[in-house]
């Protein structure tokens, strides 16, 4: 039985945690405040995951939507 290589896979929760950390770092806010921002944008976060965007690209999208929601 072959065991798949997990080194290139990432779980949603790990990826979302990285998105949250990027938001926290970019805004110089606490991790919990950043989590509130990320959780407040579920459509964009879930869409990004489905499209295979990395955590940096997703954080940029979340920040853009927070700054200019139109």
PDB file of N, CA, C and O in Angstrom:
ATOM      1  N   UNK A   1       0.848  -1.182   0.000  1.00  0.00           N
ATOM      2  CA  UNK A   1       0.000   0.000   0.000  1.00  0.00           C
ATOM      3  C   UNK A   1       0.894   1.246   0.000  1.00  0.00           C
ATOM      4  O   UNK A   1       1.820   1.368   0.802  1.00  0.00           O
ATOM      5  N   UNK A   2       0.597   2.146  -0.903  1.00  0.00           N
ATOM      6  CA  UNK A   2       1.365   3.381  -1.015  1.00  0.00           C
ATOM      7  C   UNK A   2       0.725   4.466  -0.163  1.00  0.00           C
ATOM      8  O   UNK A   2      -0.487   4.672  -0.214  1.00  0.00           O
ATOM      9  N   UNK A   3       1.536   5.152   0.611  1.00  0.00           N
ATOM     10  CA  UNK A   3       1.048   6.270   1.425  1.00  0.00           C
ATOM     11  C   UNK A   3       1.329   7.548   0.658  1.00  0.00           C
ATOM     12  O   UNK A   3       2.472   7.810   0.284  1.00  0.00           O
ATOM     13  N   UNK A   4       0.278   8.359   0.418  1.00  0.00           N
ATOM     14  CA  UNK A   4       0.504   9.594  -0.337  1.00  0.00           C
ATOM     15  C   UNK A   4       1.410  10.562   0.409  1.00  0.00           C
ATOM     16  O   UNK A   4       1.407  10.621   1.639  1.00  0.00           O
ATOM     17  N   UNK A   5       2.181  11.315  -0.354  1.00  0.00           N
ATOM     18  CA  UNK A   5       3.073  12.323   0.212  1.00  0.00           C
ATOM     19  C   UNK A   5       2.247  13.506   0.701  1.00  0.00           C
ATOM     20  O   UNK A   5       1.614  14.187  -0.105  1.00  0.00           O
ATOM     21  N   UNK A   6       2.243  13.758   1.982  1.00  0.00           N
ATOM     22  CA  UNK A   6       1.456  14.837   2.573  1.00  0.00           C
ATOM     23  C   UNK A   6       2.227  16.148   2.651  1.00  0.00           C
ATOM     24  O   UNK A   6       1.684  17.152   3.114  1.00  0.00           O
ATOM     25  N   UNK A   7       3.487  16.160   2.204  1.00  0.00           N
ATOM     26  CA  UNK A   7       4.307  17.360   2.363  1.00  0.00           C
ATOM     27  C   UNK A   7       3.801  18.537   1.538  1.00  0.00           C
ATOM     28  O   UNK A   7       4.065  19.687   1.887  1.00  0.00           O
ATOM     29  N   UNK A   8       3.080  18.274   0.455  1.00  0.00           N
ATOM     30  CA  UNK A   8       2.585  19.351  -0.394  1.00  0.00           C
ATOM     31  C   UNK A   8       1.113  19.650  -0.166  1.00  0.00           C
ATOM     32  O   UNK A   8       0.532  20.492  -0.852  1.00  0.00           O
ATOM     33  N   UNK A   9       0.517  18.972   0.783  1.00  0.00           N
ATOM     34  CA  UNK A   9      -0.893  19.211   1.062  1.00  0.00           C
ATOM     35  C   UNK A   9      -1.020  20.072   2.308  1.00  0.00           C
ATOM     36  O   UNK A   9      -0.136  20.098   3.164  1.00  0.00           O
ATOM     37  N   UNK A  10      -2.124  20.761   2.384  1.00  0.00           N
ATOM     38  CA  UNK A  10      -2.341  21.651   3.514  1.00  0.00           C
ATOM     39  C   UNK A  10      -3.813  21.575   3.892  1.00  0.00           C
ATOM     40  O   UNK A  10      -4.685  21.568   3.023  1.00  0.00           O
ATOM     41  N   UNK A  11      -4.082  21.520   5.171  1.00  0.00           N
ATOM     42  CA  UNK A  11      -5.471  21.499   5.595  1.00  0.00           C
ATOM     43  C   UNK A  11      -6.042  22.908   5.567  1.00  0.00           C
ATOM     44  O   UNK A  11      -5.314  23.898   5.629  1.00  0.00           O
ATOM     45  N   UNK A  12      -7.352  22.970   5.472  1.00  0.00           N
ATOM     46  CA  UNK A  12      -8.033  24.261   5.442  1.00  0.00           C
ATOM     47  C   UNK A  12      -7.719  25.067   6.699  1.00  0.00           C
ATOM     48  O   UNK A  12      -7.469  26.270   6.614  1.00  0.00           O
ATOM     49  N   UNK A  13      -7.730  24.423   7.853  1.00  0.00           N
ATOM     50  CA  UNK A  13      -7.514  25.168   9.101  1.00  0.00           C
ATOM     51  C   UNK A  13      -6.104  25.754   9.186  1.00  0.00           C
ATOM     52  O   UNK A  13      -5.929  26.862   9.693  1.00  0.00           O
ATOM     53  N   UNK A  14      -5.106  25.032   8.700  1.00  0.00           N
ATOM     54  CA  UNK A  14      -3.733  25.563   8.688  1.00  0.00           C
ATOM     55  C   UNK A  14      -3.648  26.743   7.731  1.00  0.00           C
ATOM     56  O   UNK A  14      -3.075  27.781   8.060  1.00  0.00           O
ATOM     57  N   UNK A  15      -4.219  26.577   6.554  1.00  0.00           N
ATOM     58  CA  UNK A  15      -4.226  27.643   5.543  1.00  0.00           C
ATOM     59  C   UNK A  15      -4.945  28.884   6.065  1.00  0.00           C
ATOM     60  O   UNK A  15      -4.454  30.002   5.908  1.00  0.00           O
ATOM     61  N   UNK A  16      -6.108  28.686   6.686  1.00  0.00           N
ATOM     62  CA  UNK A  16      -6.861  29.817   7.237  1.00  0.00           C
ATOM     63  C   UNK A  16      -6.069  30.507   8.349  1.00  0.00           C
ATOM     64  O   UNK A  16      -6.113  31.731   8.469  1.00  0.00           O
ATOM     65  N   UNK A  17      -5.353  29.741   9.155  1.00  0.00           N
ATOM     66  CA  UNK A  17      -4.502  30.323  10.186  1.00  0.00           C
ATOM     67  C   UNK A  17      -3.406  31.195   9.595  1.00  0.00           C
ATOM     68  O   UNK A  17      -3.074  32.244  10.146  1.00  0.00           O
ATOM     69  N   UNK A  18      -2.848  30.762   8.476  1.00  0.00           N
ATOM     70  CA  UNK A  18      -1.830  31.566   7.796  1.00  0.00           C
ATOM     71  C   UNK A  18      -2.435  32.848   7.231  1.00  0.00           C
ATOM     72  O   UNK A  18      -1.821  33.913   7.308  1.00  0.00           O
ATOM     73  N   UNK A  19      -3.633  32.748   6.665  1.00  0.00           N
ATOM     74  CA  UNK A  19      -4.333  33.937   6.162  1.00  0.00           C
ATOM     75  C   UNK A  19      -4.510  34.930   7.303  1.00  0.00           C
ATOM     76  O   UNK A  19      -4.231  36.119   7.154  1.00  0.00           O
ATOM     77  N   UNK A  20      -4.973  34.435   8.435  1.00  0.00           N
ATOM     78  CA  UNK A  20      -5.206  35.278   9.604  1.00  0.00           C
ATOM     79  C   UNK A  20      -3.918  35.940  10.065  1.00  0.00           C
ATOM     80  O   UNK A  20      -3.918  37.120  10.415  1.00  0.00           O
ATOM     81  N   UNK A  21      -2.820  35.193  10.069  1.00  0.00           N
ATOM     82  CA  UNK A  21      -1.541  35.764  10.503  1.00  0.00           C
ATOM     83  C   UNK A  21      -1.065  36.854   9.551  1.00  0.00           C
ATOM     84  O   UNK A  21      -0.543  37.876   9.995  1.00  0.00           O
ATOM     85  N   UNK A  22      -1.239  36.651   8.255  1.00  0.00           N
ATOM     86  CA  UNK A  22      -0.876  37.700   7.289  1.00  0.00           C
ATOM     87  C   UNK A  22      -1.689  38.968   7.534  1.00  0.00           C
ATOM     88  O   UNK A  22      -1.146  40.072   7.491  1.00  0.00           O
ATOM     89  N   UNK A  23      -2.986  38.816   7.790  1.00  0.00           N
ATOM     90  CA  UNK A  23      -3.838  39.979   8.062  1.00  0.00           C
ATOM     91  C   UNK A  23      -3.362  40.679   9.332  1.00  0.00           C
ATOM     92  O   UNK A  23      -3.259  41.906   9.364  1.00  0.00           O
ATOM     93  N   UNK A  24      -3.074  39.907  10.377  1.00  0.00           N
ATOM     94  CA  UNK A  24      -2.589  40.483  11.636  1.00  0.00           C
ATOM     95  C   UNK A  24      -1.282  41.245  11.421  1.00  0.00           C
ATOM     96  O   UNK A  24      -1.117  42.358  11.921  1.00  0.00           O
ATOM     97  N   UNK A  25      -0.368  40.649  10.684  1.00  0.00           N
ATOM     98  CA  UNK A  25       0.927  41.289  10.431  1.00  0.00           C
ATOM     99  C   UNK A  25       0.772  42.556   9.592  1.00  0.00           C
ATOM    100  O   UNK A  25       1.380  43.584   9.889  1.00  0.00           O
ATOM    101  N   UNK A  26      -0.042  42.475   8.550  1.00  0.00           N
ATOM    102  CA  UNK A  26      -0.213  43.625   7.655  1.00  0.00           C
ATOM    103  C   UNK A  26      -0.867  44.810   8.350  1.00  0.00           C
ATOM    104  O   UNK A  26      -0.526  45.961   8.077  1.00  0.00           O
ATOM    105  N   UNK A  27      -1.803  44.533   9.244  1.00  0.00           N
ATOM    106  CA  UNK A  27      -2.518  45.611   9.936  1.00  0.00           C
ATOM    107  C   UNK A  27      -1.926  45.932  11.301  1.00  0.00           C
ATOM    108  O   UNK A  27      -2.371  46.861  11.973  1.00  0.00           O
ATOM    109  N   UNK A  28      -0.919  45.159  11.709  1.00  0.00           N
ATOM    110  CA  UNK A  28      -0.297  45.322  13.024  1.00  0.00           C
ATOM    111  C   UNK A  28      -1.346  45.267  14.131  1.00  0.00           C
ATOM    112  O   UNK A  28      -1.430  46.148  14.987  1.00  0.00           O
ATOM    113  N   UNK A  29      -2.148  44.193  14.082  1.00  0.00           N
ATOM    114  CA  UNK A  29      -3.202  43.972  15.074  1.00  0.00           C
ATOM    115  C   UNK A  29      -3.023  42.584  15.677  1.00  0.00           C
ATOM    116  O   UNK A  29      -2.206  41.790  15.212  1.00  0.00           O
ATOM    117  N   UNK A  30      -3.798  42.306  16.718  1.00  0.00           N
ATOM    118  CA  UNK A  30      -3.707  41.001  17.369  1.00  0.00           C
ATOM    119  C   UNK A  30      -4.259  39.903  16.459  1.00  0.00           C
ATOM    120  O   UNK A  30      -5.034  40.160  15.538  1.00  0.00           O
ATOM    121  N   UNK A  31      -3.838  38.686  16.748  1.00  0.00           N
ATOM    122  CA  UNK A  31      -4.314  37.534  15.980  1.00  0.00           C
ATOM    123  C   UNK A  31      -5.829  37.391  16.119  1.00  0.00           C
ATOM    124  O   UNK A  31      -6.512  37.060  15.150  1.00  0.00           O
ATOM    125  N   UNK A  32      -6.352  37.637  17.310  1.00  0.00           N
ATOM    126  CA  UNK A  32      -7.798  37.493  17.508  1.00  0.00           C
ATOM    127  C   UNK A  32      -8.582  38.549  16.735  1.00  0.00           C
ATOM    128  O   UNK A  32      -9.657  38.256  16.211  1.00  0.00           O
ATOM    129  N   UNK A  33      -8.063  39.771  16.658  1.00  0.00           N
ATOM    130  CA  UNK A  33      -8.722  40.806  15.850  1.00  0.00           C
ATOM    131  C   UNK A  33      -8.677  40.434  14.367  1.00  0.00           C
ATOM    132  O   UNK A  33      -9.654  40.616  13.640  1.00  0.00           O
ATOM    133  N   UNK A  34      -7.549  39.921  13.940  1.00  0.00           N
ATOM    134  CA  UNK A  34      -7.420  39.499  12.543  1.00  0.00           C
ATOM    135  C   UNK A  34      -8.365  38.339  12.236  1.00  0.00           C
ATOM    136  O   UNK A  34      -8.932  38.264  11.146  1.00  0.00           O
ATOM    137  N   UNK A  35      -8.531  37.441  13.196  1.00  0.00           N
ATOM    138  CA  UNK A  35      -9.460  36.325  13.000  1.00  0.00           C
ATOM    139  C   UNK A  35     -10.878  36.838  12.786  1.00  0.00           C
ATOM    140  O   UNK A  35     -11.621  36.288  11.974  1.00  0.00           O
ATOM    141  N   UNK A  36     -11.254  37.883  13.507  1.00  0.00           N
ATOM    142  CA  UNK A  36     -12.571  38.479  13.318  1.00  0.00           C
ATOM    143  C   UNK A  36     -12.744  39.038  11.917  1.00  0.00           C
ATOM    144  O   UNK A  36     -13.819  38.927  11.328  1.00  0.00           O
ATOM    145  N   UNK A  37     -11.691  39.635  11.384  1.00  0.00           N
ATOM    146  CA  UNK A  37     -11.743  40.176  10.021  1.00  0.00           C
ATOM    147  C   UNK A  37     -11.872  39.041   9.010  1.00  0.00           C
ATOM    148  O   UNK A  37     -12.705  39.101   8.106  1.00  0.00           O
ATOM    149  N   UNK A  38     -11.057  38.019   9.163  1.00  0.00           N
ATOM    150  CA  UNK A  38     -11.088  36.887   8.233  1.00  0.00           C
ATOM    151  C   UNK A  38     -12.438  36.170   8.315  1.00  0.00           C
ATOM    152  O   UNK A  38     -13.022  35.828   7.287  1.00  0.00           O
ATOM    153  N   UNK A  39     -12.927  35.947   9.514  1.00  0.00           N
ATOM    154  CA  UNK A  39     -14.213  35.271   9.680  1.00  0.00           C
ATOM    155  C   UNK A  39     -15.370  36.115   9.161  1.00  0.00           C
ATOM    156  O   UNK A  39     -16.433  35.584   8.837  1.00  0.00           O
ATOM    157  N   UNK A  40     -15.169  37.415   9.082  1.00  0.00           N
ATOM    158  CA  UNK A  40     -16.194  38.310   8.559  1.00  0.00           C
ATOM    159  C   UNK A  40     -16.264  38.328   7.039  1.00  0.00           C
ATOM    160  O   UNK A  40     -17.134  38.984   6.465  1.00  0.00           O
ATOM    161  N   UNK A  41     -15.363  37.619   6.390  1.00  0.00           N
ATOM    162  CA  UNK A  41     -15.320  37.546   4.923  1.00  0.00           C
ATOM    163  C   UNK A  41     -15.396  36.088   4.449  1.00  0.00           C
ATOM    164  O   UNK A  41     -14.546  35.649   3.673  1.00  0.00           O
ATOM    165  N   UNK A  42     -16.403  35.337   4.907  1.00  0.00           N
ATOM    166  CA  UNK A  42     -16.420  33.903   4.578  1.00  0.00           C
ATOM    167  C   UNK A  42     -16.529  33.611   3.083  1.00  0.00           C
ATOM    168  O   UNK A  42     -15.954  32.634   2.603  1.00  0.00           O
ATOM    169  N   UNK A  43     -17.252  34.439   2.351  1.00  0.00           N
ATOM    170  CA  UNK A  43     -17.394  34.198   0.914  1.00  0.00           C
ATOM    171  C   UNK A  43     -16.040  34.233   0.220  1.00  0.00           C
ATOM    172  O   UNK A  43     -15.701  33.320  -0.533  1.00  0.00           O
ATOM    173  N   UNK A  44     -15.271  35.279   0.471  1.00  0.00           N
ATOM    174  CA  UNK A  44     -13.981  35.435  -0.196  1.00  0.00           C
ATOM    175  C   UNK A  44     -12.971  34.382   0.250  1.00  0.00           C
ATOM    176  O   UNK A  44     -12.174  33.894  -0.551  1.00  0.00           O
ATOM    177  N   UNK A  45     -13.011  34.041   1.526  1.00  0.00           N
ATOM    178  CA  UNK A  45     -12.074  33.041   2.041  1.00  0.00           C
ATOM    179  C   UNK A  45     -12.386  31.671   1.440  1.00  0.00           C
ATOM    180  O   UNK A  45     -11.480  30.977   0.978  1.00  0.00           O
ATOM    181  N   UNK A  46     -13.648  31.280   1.443  1.00  0.00           N
ATOM    182  CA  UNK A  46     -14.017  29.974   0.896  1.00  0.00           C
ATOM    183  C   UNK A  46     -13.805  29.919  -0.616  1.00  0.00           C
ATOM    184  O   UNK A  46     -13.400  28.887  -1.151  1.00  0.00           O
ATOM    185  N   UNK A  47     -14.076  31.017  -1.297  1.00  0.00           N
ATOM    186  CA  UNK A  47     -13.850  31.089  -2.735  1.00  0.00           C
ATOM    187  C   UNK A  47     -12.357  30.933  -3.047  1.00  0.00           C
ATOM    188  O   UNK A  47     -11.981  30.219  -3.977  1.00  0.00           O
ATOM    189  N   UNK A  48     -11.521  31.602  -2.268  1.00  0.00           N
ATOM    190  CA  UNK A  48     -10.073  31.518  -2.474  1.00  0.00           C
ATOM    191  C   UNK A  48      -9.572  30.095  -2.261  1.00  0.00           C
ATOM    192  O   UNK A  48      -8.740  29.608  -3.026  1.00  0.00           O
ATOM    193  N   UNK A  49     -10.073  29.426  -1.226  1.00  0.00           N
ATOM    194  CA  UNK A  49      -9.677  28.043  -0.960  1.00  0.00           C
ATOM    195  C   UNK A  49     -10.070  27.162  -2.149  1.00  0.00           C
ATOM    196  O   UNK A  49      -9.278  26.342  -2.613  1.00  0.00           O
ATOM    197  N   UNK A  50     -11.290  27.340  -2.630  1.00  0.00           N
ATOM    198  CA  UNK A  50     -11.765  26.554  -3.761  1.00  0.00           C
ATOM    199  C   UNK A  50     -10.963  26.787  -5.029  1.00  0.00           C
ATOM    200  O   UNK A  50     -10.792  25.870  -5.832  1.00  0.00           O
ATOM    201  N   UNK A  51     -10.477  27.993  -5.215  1.00  0.00           N
ATOM    202  CA  UNK A  51      -9.672  28.328  -6.393  1.00  0.00           C
ATOM    203  C   UNK A  51      -8.210  27.931  -6.233  1.00  0.00           C
ATOM    204  O   UNK A  51      -7.441  27.986  -7.192  1.00  0.00           O
ATOM    205  N   UNK A  52      -7.826  27.531  -5.027  1.00  0.00           N
ATOM    206  CA  UNK A  52      -6.445  27.123  -4.791  1.00  0.00           C
ATOM    207  C   UNK A  52      -5.487  28.276  -4.565  1.00  0.00           C
ATOM    208  O   UNK A  52      -4.278  28.122  -4.741  1.00  0.00           O
ATOM    209  N   UNK A  53      -6.019  29.447  -4.170  1.00  0.00           N
ATOM    210  CA  UNK A  53      -5.135  30.578  -3.884  1.00  0.00           C
ATOM    211  C   UNK A  53      -4.314  30.282  -2.638  1.00  0.00           C
ATOM    212  O   UNK A  53      -4.773  29.578  -1.738  1.00  0.00           O
ATOM    213  N   UNK A  54      -3.112  30.812  -2.587  1.00  0.00           N
ATOM    214  CA  UNK A  54      -2.309  30.615  -1.389  1.00  0.00           C
ATOM    215  C   UNK A  54      -2.760  31.587  -0.295  1.00  0.00           C
ATOM    216  O   UNK A  54      -3.586  32.467  -0.536  1.00  0.00           O
ATOM    217  N   UNK A  55      -2.218  31.417   0.884  1.00  0.00           N
ATOM    218  CA  UNK A  55      -2.659  32.223   2.027  1.00  0.00           C
ATOM    219  C   UNK A  55      -2.325  33.702   1.854  1.00  0.00           C
ATOM    220  O   UNK A  55      -3.088  34.555   2.308  1.00  0.00           O
ATOM    221  N   UNK A  56      -1.209  34.024   1.211  1.00  0.00           N
ATOM    222  CA  UNK A  56      -0.842  35.431   0.977  1.00  0.00           C
ATOM    223  C   UNK A  56      -1.839  36.100   0.033  1.00  0.00           C
ATOM    224  O   UNK A  56      -2.305  37.208   0.298  1.00  0.00           O
ATOM    225  N   UNK A  57      -2.159  35.428  -1.061  1.00  0.00           N
ATOM    226  CA  UNK A  57      -3.126  35.969  -2.019  1.00  0.00           C
ATOM    227  C   UNK A  57      -4.494  36.163  -1.371  1.00  0.00           C
ATOM    228  O   UNK A  57      -5.188  37.144  -1.638  1.00  0.00           O
ATOM    229  N   UNK A  58      -4.865  35.225  -0.529  1.00  0.00           N
ATOM    230  CA  UNK A  58      -6.161  35.304   0.139  1.00  0.00           C
ATOM    231  C   UNK A  58      -6.189  36.447   1.135  1.00  0.00           C
ATOM    232  O   UNK A  58      -7.177  37.179   1.207  1.00  0.00           O
ATOM    233  N   UNK A  59      -5.128  36.613   1.901  1.00  0.00           N
ATOM    234  CA  UNK A  59      -5.064  37.728   2.850  1.00  0.00           C
ATOM    235  C   UNK A  59      -5.159  39.056   2.112  1.00  0.00           C
ATOM    236  O   UNK A  59      -5.838  39.975   2.569  1.00  0.00           O
ATOM    237  N   UNK A  60      -4.485  39.161   0.981  1.00  0.00           N
ATOM    238  CA  UNK A  60      -4.562  40.391   0.183  1.00  0.00           C
ATOM    239  C   UNK A  60      -5.990  40.660  -0.273  1.00  0.00           C
ATOM    240  O   UNK A  60      -6.447  41.803  -0.252  1.00  0.00           O
ATOM    241  N   UNK A  61      -6.692  39.612  -0.685  1.00  0.00           N
ATOM    242  CA  UNK A  61      -8.086  39.751  -1.126  1.00  0.00           C
ATOM    243  C   UNK A  61      -8.978  40.183   0.036  1.00  0.00           C
ATOM    244  O   UNK A  61      -9.811  41.076  -0.121  1.00  0.00           O
ATOM    245  N   UNK A  62      -8.811  39.566   1.182  1.00  0.00           N
ATOM    246  CA  UNK A  62      -9.608  39.925   2.368  1.00  0.00           C
ATOM    247  C   UNK A  62      -9.362  41.381   2.741  1.00  0.00           C
ATOM    248  O   UNK A  62     -10.307  42.121   3.017  1.00  0.00           O
ATOM    249  N   UNK A  63      -8.108  41.792   2.751  1.00  0.00           N
ATOM    250  CA  UNK A  63      -7.780  43.177   3.100  1.00  0.00           C
ATOM    251  C   UNK A  63      -8.354  44.156   2.085  1.00  0.00           C
ATOM    252  O   UNK A  63      -8.847  45.220   2.460  1.00  0.00           O
ATOM    253  N   UNK A  64      -8.296  43.809   0.819  1.00  0.00           N
ATOM    254  CA  UNK A  64      -8.857  44.671  -0.226  1.00  0.00           C
ATOM    255  C   UNK A  64     -10.361  44.828  -0.021  1.00  0.00           C
ATOM    256  O   UNK A  64     -10.886  45.937  -0.120  1.00  0.00           O
ATOM    257  N   UNK A  65     -11.049  43.743   0.260  1.00  0.00           N
ATOM    258  CA  UNK A  65     -12.500  43.793   0.447  1.00  0.00           C
ATOM    259  C   UNK A  65     -12.877  44.570   1.705  1.00  0.00           C
ATOM    260  O   UNK A  65     -13.917  45.228   1.740  1.00  0.00           O
ATOM    261  N   UNK A  66     -12.048  44.499   2.723  1.00  0.00           N
ATOM    262  CA  UNK A  66     -12.318  45.263   3.952  1.00  0.00           C
ATOM    263  C   UNK A  66     -12.139  46.760   3.713  1.00  0.00           C
ATOM    264  O   UNK A  66     -12.874  47.580   4.262  1.00  0.00           O
ATOM    265  N   UNK A  67     -11.165  47.096   2.899  1.00  0.00           N
ATOM    266  CA  UNK A  67     -10.855  48.508   2.648  1.00  0.00           C
ATOM    267  C   UNK A  67     -11.782  49.125   1.611  1.00  0.00           C
ATOM    268  O   UNK A  67     -12.119  50.306   1.703  1.00  0.00           O
ATOM    269  N   UNK A  68     -12.197  48.336   0.629  1.00  0.00           N
ATOM    270  CA  UNK A  68     -13.027  48.845  -0.463  1.00  0.00           C
ATOM    271  C   UNK A  68     -14.066  47.790  -0.830  1.00  0.00           C
ATOM    272  O   UNK A  68     -13.890  47.065  -1.810  1.00  0.00           O
ATOM    273  N   UNK A  69     -15.148  47.695  -0.056  1.00  0.00           N
ATOM    274  CA  UNK A  69     -16.127  46.628  -0.268  1.00  0.00           C
ATOM    275  C   UNK A  69     -16.969  46.770  -1.535  1.00  0.00           C
ATOM    276  O   UNK A  69     -17.758  45.875  -1.840  1.00  0.00           O
ATOM    277  N   UNK A  70     -16.828  47.854  -2.271  1.00  0.00           N
ATOM    278  CA  UNK A  70     -17.666  48.042  -3.468  1.00  0.00           C
ATOM    279  C   UNK A  70     -17.213  47.258  -4.667  1.00  0.00           C
ATOM    280  O   UNK A  70     -17.836  47.335  -5.726  1.00  0.00           O
TER     281      UNK A  70
END
